[in-house]
Amino acid sequence: MYRYHRDMLPRWRHTGRAAILSPDFNQTKIAMQDFPHHYRCVATANADQSRVRVSSQGLEDLTTDVPREFGGPGDQWSPEALLIAAVADCFVLTFRAMAAPSQIAWHALDCDATGTLERVNRTTQFTTIQLAIRISVPDEIEEEKVLRVLRKAEETCLITNSLTATVTLTVEITRQ
C-alpha cells in the first residue's frame, strides 16, 4: 500500500491487493471550453416532503434527502454523499485526462472516497477526505511513473482544490 498525504512529505509503502476492474471506456476527444465555466443547478422542494429534486439542464434529475447521520431516512443521495462522490469522480476523471499524455497505460481504477464531517469552531465541515485508490496496470509500466501521475491527479483535482479538507491518498497497484 502506498500512502501519500498532500500536506506532509510523501510516505509510501506497498501491499499487493487487486484493483477493481471496470468496463471499457471509449475516449472520444472533445475540446475544452475557455474559462470561466459556469454550472447551474436548481434544487426544488415542497414544504410537506423531506426529499429535494436537483436538476441541471440536459441531465437526469437527482432526488436527495437528509442522510441517516442527521436523522433522515438515508435512502437517497444527500449533499454530503454528493460532495464526496464529486471528489472521487473528479479524481478519476483527472487521472484519466493525465494518463494518456503521460503515457500511462492502465486497465482499471477504483477511487474509494471517505469524508469525515466534524464541528470545528461551531461550523460543520468536512475536515478530512481519504482517497483509497486501486489501479490495475500492465506489467511493463513503471510503478513510480504511475504514482507520480496519481499524485498529480490528486493535486490538480478542481473539487479538492475548492475545499478546505485535508486530502490523503493511499494507492494499491496491481499488475496484469
Sequence and secondary structure as in RCSB ss.txt:
>XXXX:A:sequence
MYRYHRDMLPRWRHTGRAAILSPDFNQTKIAMQDFPHHYRCVATANADQSRVRVSSQGLEDLTTDVPREFGGPGD
QWSPEALLIAAVADCFVLTFRAMAAPSQIAWHALDCDATGTLERVNRTTQFTTIQLAIRISVPDEIEEEKVLRVL
RKAEETCLITNSLTATVTLTVEITRQ
>XXXX:A:secstr
 EEEETTS  EE                      S      EEEE TT S EEEE TTS  EEE   GGGTS   
SB HHHHHHHHHHHHHHHHHHHHHTTTT   SEEEEEEEEEEEEETTEEEEEEEEEEEEEEE TTS HHHHHHHH
HHHHHH HHHHT  SEEEEEEEEEE 
